[in-house]
Amino acid sequence: MKNYRELTCCRICEGNFYPEAIRLKDSPLANELYLSKEEALNADLFPLEVVECESCKHIQLKHIVDPERLFSNYVYASGTSKTFRDHFTKLAKKLSDVVPSGLVLEVGSNDGTLLEALTTHGMRAIGVEPSQQLAEISKGKCEAVYTNFLDRQLSDFLVNEYGDFDFVVGNNVFAHIDDLVGAFKIAQTILKQGGYLVFEVAHALKLVEHQLFDTIYHEHMSYHTVISLDIFIRKLGFNLTDVEEIEMHGGSIRVTCQKSASQSEMLPEVKEIFRREVLAGLDSSDWMKKFNTHLEQLSLETKTAIQAEPISTTWFGYGAPAKAVTFINQFDLDQIGLIGIIDDNPGKQGKFLPRSGIKVVSHAEMESDLIPRLKPINLNCVIFPWNLSAEIASKLAGFSKYALKVIWFLPKYKEVGPQK
Ligand SMILES: [Zn+2]
């Protein structure tokens, strides 16, 4: 069953790809969790390859999996942590300072965290969210939420119903959209002249600087740089007014562009980000050679570190986000015999990760059942969401009686313990 298409030219501009590429091993879909181990072990594999357009410099996956399959099993990752709420409160304040009481459309509004913050700041907030479950949660937090993908029909309806918008906001959605040009054109038609499109995306500069290969998976179709966004945005009648680096998801950028007939010079701070991207080789395929070499090194270091552990070691994991699947699959981590991975998301518990067949369990099950039954001599925990390593390490006190060693591999190998 072939649920994907292979690109022969750039999704954005139809330009050619550089011959160099990041070719990872064929991988299962990172968010496709299974109800049985047997099904999980037989999960379909898809090619996973990152390429760059010679012409517009857009960095993208070469194989695009059918969105129907990609997002149908999507397990909602909670956006309700304090970090998220604080982040969105600041954004709401910022937008309300620019246009007080403005009309905002949020694309992919998730559980409504930003919509609620916008409403609190006196803005009129409308959400569009394809997940029924999430749209339900967010209703009542704002003026309205529509359960749908944002297509031409819905955008026409919205403009009819509410008039032209002051802002269109999209956080962590534009890397997941196949028809990026279509999505930006729709944003154009919804906005009033002088209105703003504000969006947050993972920054490819961080991917390269910190070798974050595990953020490469099929849902991430695009890896954004200011270099490529600048070309793309200007062609579509937007003026790139600001880019800020933010901490979210291991390093993102918040891009602000204005619907405008005229174009202005890049701000000095945006030029500086652009300059760092050029230095990292992102304006050509130069970065890829280095990335591939680093990846081989990292793979070797990981294997060496694992082999140095006593054979009697019992391993478990903490955190099963999409990046855990990439990591386990690329580095054959299933071979160390992880007895399970703790994840606090009840939607994932009891399910099995694709291909490795590792079971996702609750913290309580791991601490009170699985590990006591094994009576381990040496106990190691691998933290997969390395961006939350400090927070997770602090949750492991209950395992300390087993001389626990805590390990994470990115941005670089680190181990803590054994803890007494
Ligand atoms: Zn292109």
Boltz pocket constraint, residues with backbone or C-beta under 6 A from the ligand:
constraints:
  - pocket:
      binder: B
      contacts: [[A, 10], [A, 11], [A, 12], [A, 13], [A, 14], [A, 15], [A, 53], [A, 54], [A, 55], [A, 56], [A, 57], [A, 58]]
      max_distance: 6.0
